[in-house]
Each structure stands twice: as structure tokens, then as C-alpha cells.
Amino acid sequence: MPAQGIHADPAVMMGKPIVEGTRITVESILEELGAGRTIEELLQAHPRLRREGILAAVRFGAEVLRADVTYPVSRSVA
């Protein structure tokens, strides 16, 4: 089975980064993890998603934040 990395295609999910082989966006994975869902719950909810895809999404999010661009937060995120 090929590795699940992160891919972006303007024809899929409006070009948002997704986990390869799925239509699941990095954004939705990070939101669900931030809301308290576990990796196991995500895997059960999305049968085509694998653990390595979730971890790739987290790594991608960290890389984006490491970039030289800053994003103002209008409210506290707990």
C-alpha cells in the first residue's frame, strides 16, 4: 500500500491540502484532533485514512506554521 502523504490539487476540495487517496483535508484532521477526537476515532470514522496520513497532516501543519508568515489570531484559542 503506498504511503499517505499530503497532496493539493485545484480540482479536489478547492485545492486545500488533503491526505493522499482521500478527500479529507489537513484542516479537518487538525480541527478534529484539536476538538479532542483520538487518532483511533478518526480512523474508525474514515476507513480510507491511515495513521500515517494523520501524522503527515500534523507534520504539514507544523511546517506551515514554521514558515515566515504570521497569522493574527483575533481571539484566544484554548
C-alpha positions as CSV (number, residue, x, y, z in Angstrom):
1,M,0.0,0.0,0.0
2,P,1.5,3.4,-0.9
3,A,2.4,5.9,1.8
4,Q,-0.2,8.5,2.6
5,G,1.3,11.9,2.3
6,I,-0.2,15.4,1.7
7,H,-1.4,16.4,-1.7
8,A,-3.1,19.5,-3.1
9,D,-5.0,19.6,-6.4
10,P,-7.1,22.6,-7.5
11,A,-9.8,20.1,-8.7
12,V,-10.1,18.4,-5.3
13,M,-11.6,20.1,-2.3
14,M,-10.9,23.6,-3.8
15,G,-7.2,23.0,-3.7
16,K,-6.9,22.6,0.0
17,P,-4.2,20.2,1.2
18,I,-5.6,16.7,1.6
19,V,-4.4,13.3,2.7
20,E,-3.4,11.4,-0.5
21,G,-6.0,8.8,-1.5
22,T,-8.8,10.6,0.3
23,R,-10.8,13.8,0.2
24,I,-10.0,14.5,3.8
25,T,-8.4,17.9,4.3
26,V,-5.5,18.6,6.7
27,E,-7.7,21.4,8.1
28,S,-10.4,18.9,9.1
29,I,-8.0,16.5,10.7
30,L,-6.3,19.2,12.8
31,E,-9.7,20.5,13.8
32,E,-10.9,17.1,14.9
33,L,-7.8,16.4,16.8
34,G,-8.0,19.8,18.5
35,A,-11.6,19.1,19.5
36,G,-10.4,16.0,21.4
37,R,-11.0,13.2,18.9
38,T,-8.4,10.5,19.1
39,I,-6.5,9.0,16.2
40,E,-8.4,5.8,16.6
41,E,-11.7,7.7,16.4
42,L,-10.6,9.4,13.1
43,L,-9.5,6.0,11.7
44,Q,-12.9,4.5,12.5
45,A,-14.8,7.5,11.0
46,H,-12.7,7.5,7.8
47,P,-11.9,3.9,6.6
48,R,-9.5,5.1,3.8
49,L,-7.5,7.1,6.2
50,R,-4.4,5.5,7.9
51,R,-2.4,6.5,10.9
52,E,0.5,7.7,8.7
53,G,-1.9,10.1,6.9
54,I,-3.0,11.7,10.2
55,L,0.6,12.1,11.2
56,A,1.5,13.6,7.8
57,A,-1.3,16.1,8.3
58,V,0.1,17.1,11.7
59,R,3.6,17.4,10.3
60,F,2.3,19.5,7.4
61,G,0.5,21.8,9.9
62,A,3.8,22.3,11.8
63,E,5.7,23.1,8.6
64,V,3.2,25.7,7.5
65,L,3.4,27.4,10.9
66,R,7.2,27.3,10.7
67,A,7.1,29.5,7.6
68,D,7.9,33.2,7.8
69,V,4.3,34.2,7.5
70,T,2.4,35.2,10.7
71,Y,-1.3,34.8,11.1
72,P,-3.1,37.1,13.6
73,V,-5.5,35.4,15.9
74,S,-8.5,37.6,16.7
75,R,-9.4,35.6,19.8
76,S,-7.8,33.2,22.3
77,V,-7.8,29.6,21.1
78,A,-8.0,27.2,24.1
